[in-house]
Amino acid sequence: MEKENPVGGSSALLARLEARGVSRREFLRVCTIAAAAVGLPAWSVGRIAEAATLAARPSVIWLHFQECTGCTESLLRTSHPAVAELILDLISLDYHETLFAAAGHQAEAALDDAMAKNAGKYVCVIEGAIPVKENGAYCRIGGRTALDLANAVAGKAGAIIAIGSCASWGGVASADPNPTGATGAPAVLKGKAVISLPGCPPNPYNLLGTVLQYATFGTLPALDGMGRPKFAYARTIHEDCPRRAHFDAGRFVERFGDENHRLGYCLYKTGCKGPKTYANCSQQHFAEVVGAWPVGVGHPCVGCTEKSMVFHEPLYATVEIDRPTPPDTYPPIHADHGGVSTAAVGAAGIVGGALLGAGVMNARKLGKDAKENERKEGETKQEGK
C-alpha cells in the first residue's frame, strides 16, 4: 500500500521525481510558480500539488499543424529542475507527434483511444496555424487535413488551448500573401472557447499554470477580449521592462553596438515593440535563466504576441505608443538648446539702446528739474529778506 506524501495523494510521482534528482522542495517550487503565474492565491499551491500527485492526471492531446515546433522545443529546454519532465508527469500527454515513440497506425490508434476514453474532459492543445484554402489541402496528417483534425479533436475536448502565435492567430505562416490561408485556431473553431497563448514561443509556465488550474479547480483563467489569459497578457512589455527607467530618463540606444547599447539603455529607438506588446516576458523569463528573453540579451522586442506587428511590420521600425500619458513620452537624449540669431541680437541691441537712451534722458531731465527747484527756492529766500 502506497504511503501518503506531505502534500496529499500518491507518493509515486514524488518517488519518480526524486529518482531523477528532483526534490520535493523543487516540485513544490514549480507548483508555486505555476499558481503565481495564473494569479492563484498561496493556499492553492497545496491543492495543485495534491491534484498533480493523484493517479488521474489530466489527459492532453497535442496537435501539430503549420509551425516550427518551437513551442514544444521551448518546453523541452527548461531546466532547474527540468520543467519539461515535470509537465510530462503532471499531465498525461496521450498524443504528441514530436514526442511519440509510436508512428503511423499506432499513433492514430492512440489518438482515437485518448479521445474515446476522456471525451469531454481532455485538454486539446493546438500548436501551429491551420490552413483553410483549398479545403485545408496544404496540411495533412495521416491522410486527414489539419482543418478536419482540429474540428474533430476540439469538438470533444473539455478545454482548448492554442499555444504560440501560429495557433493563436496564424503567425509566420499567415504573413502576406498567406498563400495557404493560414489561420489561428480561434478563427477556425468558431463558437468554441479557445484559450490563446501567443508568443514565438510563449513561456511554458503560461501553459502549465493554465492546465493545472483546469485540472485542480475545473476552471480556466480570466481572459481578455482576444482570449488570452490576463495573468500573462494584461500588461505591456513596456510597463514592466527592466530598461524602463532609461526610457523615462531619455537614455536610448541609437544604433546596435554603440556605447549606450553596451550600457544597457532603452531599445525603443532601435525598433522595440514593447510599448504595444502585451506579454509577461519581462517578468517570466525563459529556460529559468534570468535575462533569457530578447530585451534581456540586448535585442528589441519584436512584438511576437501581437498579430498587427510581428511578420507584418518592419522589424526595426519604431512604433507609436498607444497610451502617451506621463511618463510614457519620448524625451530626447540631449535636449535641444535654442540659439540667438544675428537679427535677434540686433533687435535686442536696438531695444536695449532705446531703453538706455531713454533712461539717460530721463536722468538728465530729473537733474535739471532738481537744479531749477533749488534756484527757485534760493530766490524765494532772498525776497523774504
Stockholm file with secondary structure:
# STOCKHOLM 1.0

chainA/1-385         MEKENPVGGSSALLARLEARGVSRREFLRVCTIAAAAVGLPAWSVGRIAEAATLAARPSVIWLHFQECTGCTESLLRTSHPAVAELILDLISLDYHETLFAAAGHQAEAALDDAMAKNAGKYVCVIEGAIPVKENGAYCRIGGRTALDLANAVAGKAGAIIAIGSCASWGGVASADPNPTGATGAPAVLKGKAVISLPGCPPNPYNLLGTVLQYATFGTLPALDGMGRPKFAYARTIHEDCPRRAHFDAGRFVERFGDENHRLGYCLYKTGCKGPKTYANCSQQHFAEVVGAWPVGVGHPCVGCTEKSMVFHEPLYATVEIDRPTPPDTYPPIHADHGGVSTAAVGAAGIVGGALLGAGVMNARKLGKDAKENERKEGETKQEGK
#=GR chainA/1-385 SS CCCBCTTSSBSHHHHHHHHTTCCHHHHHHHHHHHHHHTTCCTTHHHHHHHHHHSSCCCEEEEEECBSCSHHHHHHHTCCSSCHHHHHHHHSEEEEETTTCSCCTHHHHHHHHHHHHHTTTTCEEEEESBEECGGGGTTCEETTEEHHHHHHHHHHTCSEEEEESHHHHHCGGGGSTTCTTCEECHHHHSTTSCEEEECSSSCCHHHHHHHHHHHHHHSCCCCBCTTSCBHHHHSSBTGGGCTTHHHHHHTCBCCSTTSHHHHTTCBCGGGTCCGGGCBCSTTTSCGGGCTTCSTGGGTCCCCCTTCTTTTTTSCTTCCCCCSSCCTTCSCCCSSCCCCCCCHHHHHHHHHHHHHHHHHHHHHHHHHHHHHHHHHHHHHHHHHHHC
#=GC SS_cons         CCCBCTTSSBSHHHHHHHHTTCCHHHHHHHHHHHHHHTTCCTTHHHHHHHHHHSSCCCEEEEEECBSCSHHHHHHHTCCSSCHHHHHHHHSEEEEETTTCSCCTHHHHHHHHHHHHHTTTTCEEEEESBEECGGGGTTCEETTEEHHHHHHHHHHTCSEEEEESHHHHHCGGGGSTTCTTCEECHHHHSTTSCEEEECSSSCCHHHHHHHHHHHHHHSCCCCBCTTSCBHHHHSSBTGGGCTTHHHHHHTCBCCSTTSHHHHTTCBCGGGTCCGGGCBCSTTTSCGGGCTTCSTGGGTCCCCCTTCTTTTTTSCTTCCCCCSSCCTTCSCCCSSCCCCCCCHHHHHHHHHHHHHHHHHHHHHHHHHHHHHHHHHHHHHHHHHHHC
//
